[in-house]
Amino acid sequence: MTELPPRRRDEESEWHDLVPFACPDCGCTCFHAADDERIVWEPGRAWAESGADRDCHCHTAPVEGRLPA
């Protein structure tokens, strides 16, 4: 049995398979849609154990299932 990729809905309620990537500023895990890398989900109140910068934009003003502004 193979493991299914994680999925989330975007702001228009469409489902997308997710691809993880590291925030370029603090290193925490963010995700983008496999079918459109412009659609992003940032971690918000989830921080990496490695002591990420909690003042980073991906925590203070996270993008969740939409194109970044």
mmJSON file of the N, C-alpha and C atoms, coordinates in Angstrom:
{"data_MODEL":{"atom_site":{
"group_PDB":["ATOM","ATOM","ATOM","ATOM","ATOM","ATOM","ATOM","ATOM","ATOM","ATOM","ATOM","ATOM","ATOM","ATOM","ATOM","ATOM","ATOM","ATOM","ATOM","ATOM","ATOM","ATOM","ATOM","ATOM","ATOM","ATOM","ATOM","ATOM","ATOM","ATOM","ATOM","ATOM","ATOM","ATOM","ATOM","ATOM","ATOM","ATOM","ATOM","ATOM","ATOM","ATOM","ATOM","ATOM","ATOM","ATOM","ATOM","ATOM","ATOM","ATOM","ATOM","ATOM","ATOM","ATOM","ATOM","ATOM","ATOM","ATOM","ATOM","ATOM","ATOM","ATOM","ATOM","ATOM","ATOM","ATOM","ATOM","ATOM","ATOM","ATOM","ATOM","ATOM","ATOM","ATOM","ATOM","ATOM","ATOM","ATOM","ATOM","ATOM","ATOM","ATOM","ATOM","ATOM","ATOM","ATOM","ATOM","ATOM","ATOM","ATOM","ATOM","ATOM","ATOM","ATOM","ATOM","ATOM","ATOM","ATOM","ATOM","ATOM","ATOM","ATOM","ATOM","ATOM","ATOM","ATOM","ATOM","ATOM","ATOM","ATOM","ATOM","ATOM","ATOM","ATOM","ATOM","ATOM","ATOM","ATOM","ATOM","ATOM","ATOM","ATOM","ATOM","ATOM","ATOM","ATOM","ATOM","ATOM","ATOM","ATOM","ATOM","ATOM","ATOM","ATOM","ATOM","ATOM","ATOM","ATOM","ATOM","ATOM","ATOM","ATOM","ATOM","ATOM","ATOM","ATOM","ATOM","ATOM","ATOM","ATOM","ATOM","ATOM","ATOM","ATOM","ATOM","ATOM","ATOM","ATOM","ATOM","ATOM","ATOM","ATOM","ATOM","ATOM","ATOM","ATOM","ATOM","ATOM","ATOM","ATOM","ATOM","ATOM","ATOM","ATOM","ATOM","ATOM","ATOM","ATOM","ATOM","ATOM","ATOM","ATOM","ATOM","ATOM","ATOM","ATOM","ATOM","ATOM","ATOM","ATOM","ATOM","ATOM","ATOM","ATOM","ATOM","ATOM","ATOM","ATOM","ATOM","ATOM","ATOM","ATOM","ATOM","ATOM","ATOM","ATOM","ATOM"],
"id":[1,2,3,4,5,6,7,8,9,10,11,12,13,14,15,16,17,18,19,20,21,22,23,24,25,26,27,28,29,30,31,32,33,34,35,36,37,38,39,40,41,42,43,44,45,46,47,48,49,50,51,52,53,54,55,56,57,58,59,60,61,62,63,64,65,66,67,68,69,70,71,72,73,74,75,76,77,78,79,80,81,82,83,84,85,86,87,88,89,90,91,92,93,94,95,96,97,98,99,100,101,102,103,104,105,106,107,108,109,110,111,112,113,114,115,116,117,118,119,120,121,122,123,124,125,126,127,128,129,130,131,132,133,134,135,136,137,138,139,140,141,142,143,144,145,146,147,148,149,150,151,152,153,154,155,156,157,158,159,160,161,162,163,164,165,166,167,168,169,170,171,172,173,174,175,176,177,178,179,180,181,182,183,184,185,186,187,188,189,190,191,192,193,194,195,196,197,198,199,200,201,202,203,204,205,206,207],
"type_symbol":["N","C","C","N","C","C","N","C","C","N","C","C","N","C","C","N","C","C","N","C","C","N","C","C","N","C","C","N","C","C","N","C","C","N","C","C","N","C","C","N","C","C","N","C","C","N","C","C","N","C","C","N","C","C","N","C","C","N","C","C","N","C","C","N","C","C","N","C","C","N","C","C","N","C","C","N","C","C","N","C","C","N","C","C","N","C","C","N","C","C","N","C","C","N","C","C","N","C","C","N","C","C","N","C","C","N","C","C","N","C","C","N","C","C","N","C","C","N","C","C","N","C","C","N","C","C","N","C","C","N","C","C","N","C","C","N","C","C","N","C","C","N","C","C","N","C","C","N","C","C","N","C","C","N","C","C","N","C","C","N","C","C","N","C","C","N","C","C","N","C","C","N","C","C","N","C","C","N","C","C","N","C","C","N","C","C","N","C","C","N","C","C","N","C","C","N","C","C","N","C","C","N","C","C","N","C","C"],
"label_atom_id":["N","CA","C","N","CA","C","N","CA","C","N","CA","C","N","CA","C","N","CA","C","N","CA","C","N","CA","C","N","CA","C","N","CA","C","N","CA","C","N","CA","C","N","CA","C","N","CA","C","N","CA","C","N","CA","C","N","CA","C","N","CA","C","N","CA","C","N","CA","C","N","CA","C","N","CA","C","N","CA","C","N","CA","C","N","CA","C","N","CA","C","N","CA","C","N","CA","C","N","CA","C","N","CA","C","N","CA","C","N","CA","C","N","CA","C","N","CA","C","N","CA","C","N","CA","C","N","CA","C","N","CA","C","N","CA","C","N","CA","C","N","CA","C","N","CA","C","N","CA","C","N","CA","C","N","CA","C","N","CA","C","N","CA","C","N","CA","C","N","CA","C","N","CA","C","N","CA","C","N","CA","C","N","CA","C","N","CA","C","N","CA","C","N","CA","C","N","CA","C","N","CA","C","N","CA","C","N","CA","C","N","CA","C","N","CA","C","N","CA","C","N","CA","C","N","CA","C","N","CA","C","N","CA","C","N","CA","C","N","CA","C"],
"label_alt_id":[null,null,null,null,null,null,null,null,null,null,null,null,null,null,null,null,null,null,null,null,null,null,null,null,null,null,null,null,null,null,null,null,null,null,null,null,null,null,null,null,null,null,null,null,null,null,null,null,null,null,null,null,null,null,null,null,null,null,null,null,null,null,null,null,null,null,null,null,null,null,null,null,null,null,null,null,null,null,null,null,null,null,null,null,null,null,null,null,null,null,null,null,null,null,null,null,null,null,null,null,null,null,null,null,null,null,null,null,null,null,null,null,null,null,null,null,null,null,null,null,null,null,null,null,null,null,null,null,null,null,null,null,null,null,null,null,null,null,null,null,null,null,null,null,null,null,null,null,null,null,null,null,null,null,null,null,null,null,null,null,null,null,null,null,null,null,null,null,null,null,null,null,null,null,null,null,null,null,null,null,null,null,null,null,null,null,null,null,null,null,null,null,null,null,null,null,null,null,null,null,null,null,null,null,null,null,null],
"label_comp_id":["MET","MET","MET","THR","THR","THR","GLU","GLU","GLU","LEU","LEU","LEU","PRO","PRO","PRO","PRO","PRO","PRO","ARG","ARG","ARG","ARG","ARG","ARG","ARG","ARG","ARG","ASP","ASP","ASP","GLU","GLU","GLU","GLU","GLU","GLU","SER","SER","SER","GLU","GLU","GLU","TRP","TRP","TRP","HIS","HIS","HIS","ASP","ASP","ASP","LEU","LEU","LEU","VAL","VAL","VAL","PRO","PRO","PRO","PHE","PHE","PHE","ALA","ALA","ALA","CYS","CYS","CYS","PRO","PRO","PRO","ASP","ASP","ASP","CYS","CYS","CYS","GLY","GLY","GLY","CYS","CYS","CYS","THR","THR","THR","CYS","CYS","CYS","PHE","PHE","PHE","HIS","HIS","HIS","ALA","ALA","ALA","ALA","ALA","ALA","ASP","ASP","ASP","ASP","ASP","ASP","GLU","GLU","GLU","ARG","ARG","ARG","ILE","ILE","ILE","VAL","VAL","VAL","TRP","TRP","TRP","GLU","GLU","GLU","PRO","PRO","PRO","GLY","GLY","GLY","ARG","ARG","ARG","ALA","ALA","ALA","TRP","TRP","TRP","ALA","ALA","ALA","GLU","GLU","GLU","SER","SER","SER","GLY","GLY","GLY","ALA","ALA","ALA","ASP","ASP","ASP","ARG","ARG","ARG","ASP","ASP","ASP","CYS","CYS","CYS","HIS","HIS","HIS","CYS","CYS","CYS","HIS","HIS","HIS","THR","THR","THR","ALA","ALA","ALA","PRO","PRO","PRO","VAL","VAL","VAL","GLU","GLU","GLU","GLY","GLY","GLY","ARG","ARG","ARG","LEU","LEU","LEU","PRO","PRO","PRO","ALA","ALA","ALA"],
"label_asym_id":["A","A","A","A","A","A","A","A","A","A","A","A","A","A","A","A","A","A","A","A","A","A","A","A","A","A","A","A","A","A","A","A","A","A","A","A","A","A","A","A","A","A","A","A","A","A","A","A","A","A","A","A","A","A","A","A","A","A","A","A","A","A","A","A","A","A","A","A","A","A","A","A","A","A","A","A","A","A","A","A","A","A","A","A","A","A","A","A","A","A","A","A","A","A","A","A","A","A","A","A","A","A","A","A","A","A","A","A","A","A","A","A","A","A","A","A","A","A","A","A","A","A","A","A","A","A","A","A","A","A","A","A","A","A","A","A","A","A","A","A","A","A","A","A","A","A","A","A","A","A","A","A","A","A","A","A","A","A","A","A","A","A","A","A","A","A","A","A","A","A","A","A","A","A","A","A","A","A","A","A","A","A","A","A","A","A","A","A","A","A","A","A","A","A","A","A","A","A","A","A","A","A","A","A","A","A","A"],
"label_entity_id":["1","1","1","1","1","1","1","1","1","1","1","1","1","1","1","1","1","1","1","1","1","1","1","1","1","1","1","1","1","1","1","1","1","1","1","1","1","1","1","1","1","1","1","1","1","1","1","1","1","1","1","1","1","1","1","1","1","1","1","1","1","1","1","1","1","1","1","1","1","1","1","1","1","1","1","1","1","1","1","1","1","1","1","1","1","1","1","1","1","1","1","1","1","1","1","1","1","1","1","1","1","1","1","1","1","1","1","1","1","1","1","1","1","1","1","1","1","1","1","1","1","1","1","1","1","1","1","1","1","1","1","1","1","1","1","1","1","1","1","1","1","1","1","1","1","1","1","1","1","1","1","1","1","1","1","1","1","1","1","1","1","1","1","1","1","1","1","1","1","1","1","1","1","1","1","1","1","1","1","1","1","1","1","1","1","1","1","1","1","1","1","1","1","1","1","1","1","1","1","1","1","1","1","1","1","1","1"],
"label_seq_id":[1,1,1,2,2,2,3,3,3,4,4,4,5,5,5,6,6,6,7,7,7,8,8,8,9,9,9,10,10,10,11,11,11,12,12,12,13,13,13,14,14,14,15,15,15,16,16,16,17,17,17,18,18,18,19,19,19,20,20,20,21,21,21,22,22,22,23,23,23,24,24,24,25,25,25,26,26,26,27,27,27,28,28,28,29,29,29,30,30,30,31,31,31,32,32,32,33,33,33,34,34,34,35,35,35,36,36,36,37,37,37,38,38,38,39,39,39,40,40,40,41,41,41,42,42,42,43,43,43,44,44,44,45,45,45,46,46,46,47,47,47,48,48,48,49,49,49,50,50,50,51,51,51,52,52,52,53,53,53,54,54,54,55,55,55,56,56,56,57,57,57,58,58,58,59,59,59,60,60,60,61,61,61,62,62,62,63,63,63,64,64,64,65,65,65,66,66,66,67,67,67,68,68,68,69,69,69],
"pdbx_PDB_ins_code":[null,null,null,null,null,null,null,null,null,null,null,null,null,null,null,null,null,null,null,null,null,null,null,null,null,null,null,null,null,null,null,null,null,null,null,null,null,null,null,null,null,null,null,null,null,null,null,null,null,null,null,null,null,null,null,null,null,null,null,null,null,null,null,null,null,null,null,null,null,null,null,null,null,null,null,null,null,null,null,null,null,null,null,null,null,null,null,null,null,null,null,null,null,null,null,null,null,null,null,null,null,null,null,null,null,null,null,null,null,null,null,null,null,null,null,null,null,null,null,null,null,null,null,null,null,null,null,null,null,null,null,null,null,null,null,null,null,null,null,null,null,null,null,null,null,null,null,null,null,null,null,null,null,null,null,null,null,null,null,null,null,null,null,null,null,null,null,null,null,null,null,null,null,null,null,null,null,null,null,null,null,null,null,null,null,null,null,null,null,null,null,null,null,null,null,null,null,null,null,null,null,null,null,null,null,null,null],
"Cartn_x":[0.849,0.0,0.892,0.663,1.476,0.847,1.703,1.224,0.72,-0.455,-1.029,-0.397,-0.232,0.322,-0.68,-0.172,-1.107,-1.876,-3.108,-3.968,-4.608,-4.868,-5.594,-6.444,-7.452,-8.31,-7.732,-7.901,-7.5,-8.652,-8.485,-9.519,-10.814,-10.793,-11.997,-12.538,-12.041,-12.465,-12.073,-11.087,-10.567,-9.45,-9.412,-8.385,-7.099,-5.96,-4.643,-3.735,-2.928,-1.835,-0.773,-0.09,0.882,2.315,3.191,4.628,5.287,6.067,6.706,7.911,8.159,9.385,9.707,10.938,11.36,11.159,10.644,10.528,11.944,12.137,13.475,14.012,13.13,13.564,13.846,13.014,13.214,13.442,13.175,13.425,12.276,11.161,10.009,9.38,8.647,8.033,6.766,6.736,5.568,5.183,4.061,3.617,3.145,3.293,2.659,1.877,0.91,0.094,0.952,0.817,1.598,1.248,0.012,-0.42,-0.267,0.092,0.309,1.176,2.465,3.403,3.121,2.276,1.948,0.966,0.214,-0.745,0.029,0.037,0.908,0.116,0.602,0.116,1.326,1.323,2.425,2.03,2.997,2.717,1.945,1.927,1.205,1.774,0.98,1.429,2.222,2.557,3.396,4.844,5.721,7.127,7.985,9.099,10.058,10.756,11.11,11.804,13.187,13.714,15.063,15.155,14.085,14.128,13.945,12.942,12.678,12.34,12.477,12.153,10.634,10.065,8.605,8.059,8.936,8.514,8.536,8.852,8.889,7.478,7.401,6.114,5.258,5.877,5.083,4.379,4.743,4.073,3.143,3.573,2.796,1.668,1.831,0.796,0.791,0.445,0.554,-0.423,0.068,-0.758,-1.303,-2.6,-3.201,-4.111,-3.55,-4.346,-4.685,-3.832,-4.081,-2.745,-2.847,-1.658,-1.144,0.183,0.712,0.375,0.174,-0.17,1.028],
"Cartn_y":[-1.184,0.0,1.244,2.163,3.373,4.489,5.374,6.5,7.594,8.127,9.197,10.526,11.454,12.762,13.544,14.427,15.269,16.177,16.49,17.344,18.415,19.56,20.644,21.361,22.061,22.882,24.288,24.897,26.29,27.188,28.49,29.431,29.308,28.593,28.363,26.95,26.249,24.892,23.803,24.067,23.051,22.28,20.954,20.123,20.15,20.125,20.093,19.137,18.355,17.613,18.634,18.401,19.356,18.899,19.861,19.63,20.514,19.914,20.726,21.501,22.657,23.422,24.215,24.629,25.389,26.878,27.569,29.022,29.575,30.432,30.952,31.857,32.359,33.28,32.608,31.613,31.006,29.502,28.863,27.43,26.524,27.058,26.227,25.632,24.549,23.873,24.581,24.913,25.464,24.457,24.674,23.792,24.627,24.069,24.662,23.561,23.96,23.0,22.347,21.035,20.307,20.757,21.198,21.603,23.099,23.88,25.317,25.811,25.966,26.351,27.727,28.511,29.838,29.777,28.664,28.515,27.959,28.713,28.426,28.298,27.395,27.277,27.447,28.486,28.73,28.24,28.014,27.319,28.08,29.389,30.113,29.824,29.243,28.992,27.705,27.018,25.812,26.219,25.957,26.329,25.093,25.182,24.084,23.93,22.709,22.458,23.085,23.413,23.959,25.415,25.954,27.311,28.376,28.217,29.168,30.546,31.532,32.919,33.083,33.217,33.32,34.653,35.595,36.88,36.88,35.748,35.628,35.817,36.359,36.608,35.346,34.156,32.933,32.528,33.163,32.92,34.076,35.303,36.471,36.824,36.527,36.812,35.678,34.448,33.288,33.328,32.841,32.632,31.217,31.035,29.716,29.398,28.7,28.219,29.253,30.25,31.262,31.759,32.574,33.181,34.23,34.318,35.37,36.754,37.69,39.062,39.778],
"Cartn_z":[0.0,0.0,0.0,-0.927,-1.0,-0.184,0.3,1.094,0.164,0.464,-0.344,0.054,-0.903,-0.56,0.286,1.148,1.917,0.968,1.357,0.537,1.407,0.81,1.478,0.457,0.976,0.11,0.023,-1.155,-1.309,-0.886,-1.064,-0.625,-1.42,-2.544,-3.342,-3.143,-2.121,-1.736,-2.727,-3.57,-4.485,-3.773,-3.944,-3.326,-4.132,-3.431,-4.068,-3.306,-4.044,-3.428,-3.04,-1.912,-1.401,-1.599,-1.793,-1.891,-0.825,0.095,1.127,0.593,1.203,0.941,2.199,2.343,3.52,3.274,4.291,4.21,3.986,2.985,2.722,3.822,4.687,5.732,7.072,7.463,8.791,8.748,7.616,7.485,7.882,8.363,8.729,7.467,7.642,6.505,6.059,4.782,4.118,3.034,2.387,1.304,0.132,-1.064,-2.234,-2.931,-3.747,-4.489,-5.559,-5.71,-6.714,-8.126,-8.328,-9.668,-9.938,-8.92,-9.093,-7.944,-8.171,-7.114,-6.53,-7.174,-6.649,-5.485,-5.342,-4.243,-3.046,-1.945,-0.806,0.489,1.363,2.737,3.654,4.476,5.406,6.795,7.689,8.942,10.015,9.994,11.034,12.413,13.316,14.685,14.857,13.777,13.851,13.584,14.554,14.423,14.355,13.627,13.548,14.902,15.26,16.515,16.545,15.397,15.317,15.775,16.345,16.884,15.823,15.004,13.921,14.465,13.633,13.963,13.984,15.164,15.287,14.792,14.507,13.956,12.434,11.829,10.365,9.792,8.589,7.926,7.802,7.682,7.502,8.799,9.918,11.193,11.567,11.296,11.719,10.759,9.472,8.457,7.441,7.889,7.0,5.832,4.7,3.502,3.613,3.453,3.605,2.426,1.446,0.33,-0.712,-0.846,-1.874,-2.413,-3.414,-3.985,-3.02,-2.803,-1.939,-2.485,-1.601,-2.019,-2.6],
"occupancy":[1.0,1.0,1.0,1.0,1.0,1.0,1.0,1.0,1.0,1.0,1.0,1.0,1.0,1.0,1.0,1.0,1.0,1.0,1.0,1.0,1.0,1.0,1.0,1.0,1.0,1.0,1.0,1.0,1.0,1.0,1.0,1.0,1.0,1.0,1.0,1.0,1.0,1.0,1.0,1.0,1.0,1.0,1.0,1.0,1.0,1.0,1.0,1.0,1.0,1.0,1.0,1.0,1.0,1.0,1.0,1.0,1.0,1.0,1.0,1.0,1.0,1.0,1.0,1.0,1.0,1.0,1.0,1.0,1.0,1.0,1.0,1.0,1.0,1.0,1.0,1.0,1.0,1.0,1.0,1.0,1.0,1.0,1.0,1.0,1.0,1.0,1.0,1.0,1.0,1.0,1.0,1.0,1.0,1.0,1.0,1.0,1.0,1.0,1.0,1.0,1.0,1.0,1.0,1.0,1.0,1.0,1.0,1.0,1.0,1.0,1.0,1.0,1.0,1.0,1.0,1.0,1.0,1.0,1.0,1.0,1.0,1.0,1.0,1.0,1.0,1.0,1.0,1.0,1.0,1.0,1.0,1.0,1.0,1.0,1.0,1.0,1.0,1.0,1.0,1.0,1.0,1.0,1.0,1.0,1.0,1.0,1.0,1.0,1.0,1.0,1.0,1.0,1.0,1.0,1.0,1.0,1.0,1.0,1.0,1.0,1.0,1.0,1.0,1.0,1.0,1.0,1.0,1.0,1.0,1.0,1.0,1.0,1.0,1.0,1.0,1.0,1.0,1.0,1.0,1.0,1.0,1.0,1.0,1.0,1.0,1.0,1.0,1.0,1.0,1.0,1.0,1.0,1.0,1.0,1.0,1.0,1.0,1.0,1.0,1.0,1.0,1.0,1.0,1.0,1.0,1.0,1.0],
"B_iso_or_equiv":[0.0,0.0,0.0,0.0,0.0,0.0,0.0,0.0,0.0,0.0,0.0,0.0,0.0,0.0,0.0,0.0,0.0,0.0,0.0,0.0,0.0,0.0,0.0,0.0,0.0,0.0,0.0,0.0,0.0,0.0,0.0,0.0,0.0,0.0,0.0,0.0,0.0,0.0,0.0,0.0,0.0,0.0,0.0,0.0,0.0,0.0,0.0,0.0,0.0,0.0,0.0,0.0,0.0,0.0,0.0,0.0,0.0,0.0,0.0,0.0,0.0,0.0,0.0,0.0,0.0,0.0,0.0,0.0,0.0,0.0,0.0,0.0,0.0,0.0,0.0,0.0,0.0,0.0,0.0,0.0,0.0,0.0,0.0,0.0,0.0,0.0,0.0,0.0,0.0,0.0,0.0,0.0,0.0,0.0,0.0,0.0,0.0,0.0,0.0,0.0,0.0,0.0,0.0,0.0,0.0,0.0,0.0,0.0,0.0,0.0,0.0,0.0,0.0,0.0,0.0,0.0,0.0,0.0,0.0,0.0,0.0,0.0,0.0,0.0,0.0,0.0,0.0,0.0,0.0,0.0,0.0,0.0,0.0,0.0,0.0,0.0,0.0,0.0,0.0,0.0,0.0,0.0,0.0,0.0,0.0,0.0,0.0,0.0,0.0,0.0,0.0,0.0,0.0,0.0,0.0,0.0,0.0,0.0,0.0,0.0,0.0,0.0,0.0,0.0,0.0,0.0,0.0,0.0,0.0,0.0,0.0,0.0,0.0,0.0,0.0,0.0,0.0,0.0,0.0,0.0,0.0,0.0,0.0,0.0,0.0,0.0,0.0,0.0,0.0,0.0,0.0,0.0,0.0,0.0,0.0,0.0,0.0,0.0,0.0,0.0,0.0,0.0,0.0,0.0,0.0,0.0,0.0],
"pdbx_formal_charge":[null,null,null,null,null,null,null,null,null,null,null,null,null,null,null,null,null,null,null,null,null,null,null,null,null,null,null,null,null,null,null,null,null,null,null,null,null,null,null,null,null,null,null,null,null,null,null,null,null,null,null,null,null,null,null,null,null,null,null,null,null,null,null,null,null,null,null,null,null,null,null,null,null,null,null,null,null,null,null,null,null,null,null,null,null,null,null,null,null,null,null,null,null,null,null,null,null,null,null,null,null,null,null,null,null,null,null,null,null,null,null,null,null,null,null,null,null,null,null,null,null,null,null,null,null,null,null,null,null,null,null,null,null,null,null,null,null,null,null,null,null,null,null,null,null,null,null,null,null,null,null,null,null,null,null,null,null,null,null,null,null,null,null,null,null,null,null,null,null,null,null,null,null,null,null,null,null,null,null,null,null,null,null,null,null,null,null,null,null,null,null,null,null,null,null,null,null,null,null,null,null,null,null,null,null,null,null],
"auth_seq_id":[1,1,1,2,2,2,3,3,3,4,4,4,5,5,5,6,6,6,7,7,7,8,8,8,9,9,9,10,10,10,11,11,11,12,12,12,13,13,13,14,14,14,15,15,15,16,16,16,17,17,17,18,18,18,19,19,19,20,20,20,21,21,21,22,22,22,23,23,23,24,24,24,25,25,25,26,26,26,27,27,27,28,28,28,29,29,29,30,30,30,31,31,31,32,32,32,33,33,33,34,34,34,35,35,35,36,36,36,37,37,37,38,38,38,39,39,39,40,40,40,41,41,41,42,42,42,43,43,43,44,44,44,45,45,45,46,46,46,47,47,47,48,48,48,49,49,49,50,50,50,51,51,51,52,52,52,53,53,53,54,54,54,55,55,55,56,56,56,57,57,57,58,58,58,59,59,59,60,60,60,61,61,61,62,62,62,63,63,63,64,64,64,65,65,65,66,66,66,67,67,67,68,68,68,69,69,69],
"auth_comp_id":["MET","MET","MET","THR","THR","THR","GLU","GLU","GLU","LEU","LEU","LEU","PRO","PRO","PRO","PRO","PRO","PRO","ARG","ARG","ARG","ARG","ARG","ARG","ARG","ARG","ARG","ASP","ASP","ASP","GLU","GLU","GLU","GLU","GLU","GLU","SER","SER","SER","GLU","GLU","GLU","TRP","TRP","TRP","HIS","HIS","HIS","ASP","ASP","ASP","LEU","LEU","LEU","VAL","VAL","VAL","PRO","PRO","PRO","PHE","PHE","PHE","ALA","ALA","ALA","CYS","CYS","CYS","PRO","PRO","PRO","ASP","ASP","ASP","CYS","CYS","CYS","GLY","GLY","GLY","CYS","CYS","CYS","THR","THR","THR","CYS","CYS","CYS","PHE","PHE","PHE","HIS","HIS","HIS","ALA","ALA","ALA","ALA","ALA","ALA","ASP","ASP","ASP","ASP","ASP","ASP","GLU","GLU","GLU","ARG","ARG","ARG","ILE","ILE","ILE","VAL","VAL","VAL","TRP","TRP","TRP","GLU","GLU","GLU","PRO","PRO","PRO","GLY","GLY","GLY","ARG","ARG","ARG","ALA","ALA","ALA","TRP","TRP","TRP","ALA","ALA","ALA","GLU","GLU","GLU","SER","SER","SER","GLY","GLY","GLY","ALA","ALA","ALA","ASP","ASP","ASP","ARG","ARG","ARG","ASP","ASP","ASP","CYS","CYS","CYS","HIS","HIS","HIS","CYS","CYS","CYS","HIS","HIS","HIS","THR","THR","THR","ALA","ALA","ALA","PRO","PRO","PRO","VAL","VAL","VAL","GLU","GLU","GLU","GLY","GLY","GLY","ARG","ARG","ARG","LEU","LEU","LEU","PRO","PRO","PRO","ALA","ALA","ALA"],
"auth_asym_id":["A","A","A","A","A","A","A","A","A","A","A","A","A","A","A","A","A","A","A","A","A","A","A","A","A","A","A","A","A","A","A","A","A","A","A","A","A","A","A","A","A","A","A","A","A","A","A","A","A","A","A","A","A","A","A","A","A","A","A","A","A","A","A","A","A","A","A","A","A","A","A","A","A","A","A","A","A","A","A","A","A","A","A","A","A","A","A","A","A","A","A","A","A","A","A","A","A","A","A","A","A","A","A","A","A","A","A","A","A","A","A","A","A","A","A","A","A","A","A","A","A","A","A","A","A","A","A","A","A","A","A","A","A","A","A","A","A","A","A","A","A","A","A","A","A","A","A","A","A","A","A","A","A","A","A","A","A","A","A","A","A","A","A","A","A","A","A","A","A","A","A","A","A","A","A","A","A","A","A","A","A","A","A","A","A","A","A","A","A","A","A","A","A","A","A","A","A","A","A","A","A","A","A","A","A","A","A"],
"auth_atom_id":["N","CA","C","N","CA","C","N","CA","C","N","CA","C","N","CA","C","N","CA","C","N","CA","C","N","CA","C","N","CA","C","N","CA","C","N","CA","C","N","CA","C","N","CA","C","N","CA","C","N","CA","C","N","CA","C","N","CA","C","N","CA","C","N","CA","C","N","CA","C","N","CA","C","N","CA","C","N","CA","C","N","CA","C","N","CA","C","N","CA","C","N","CA","C","N","CA","C","N","CA","C","N","CA","C","N","CA","C","N","CA","C","N","CA","C","N","CA","C","N","CA","C","N","CA","C","N","CA","C","N","CA","C","N","CA","C","N","CA","C","N","CA","C","N","CA","C","N","CA","C","N","CA","C","N","CA","C","N","CA","C","N","CA","C","N","CA","C","N","CA","C","N","CA","C","N","CA","C","N","CA","C","N","CA","C","N","CA","C","N","CA","C","N","CA","C","N","CA","C","N","CA","C","N","CA","C","N","CA","C","N","CA","C","N","CA","C","N","CA","C","N","CA","C","N","CA","C","N","CA","C","N","CA","C","N","CA","C","N","CA","C"],
"pdbx_PDB_model_num":[1,1,1,1,1,1,1,1,1,1,1,1,1,1,1,1,1,1,1,1,1,1,1,1,1,1,1,1,1,1,1,1,1,1,1,1,1,1,1,1,1,1,1,1,1,1,1,1,1,1,1,1,1,1,1,1,1,1,1,1,1,1,1,1,1,1,1,1,1,1,1,1,1,1,1,1,1,1,1,1,1,1,1,1,1,1,1,1,1,1,1,1,1,1,1,1,1,1,1,1,1,1,1,1,1,1,1,1,1,1,1,1,1,1,1,1,1,1,1,1,1,1,1,1,1,1,1,1,1,1,1,1,1,1,1,1,1,1,1,1,1,1,1,1,1,1,1,1,1,1,1,1,1,1,1,1,1,1,1,1,1,1,1,1,1,1,1,1,1,1,1,1,1,1,1,1,1,1,1,1,1,1,1,1,1,1,1,1,1,1,1,1,1,1,1,1,1,1,1,1,1,1,1,1,1,1,1]
}}}
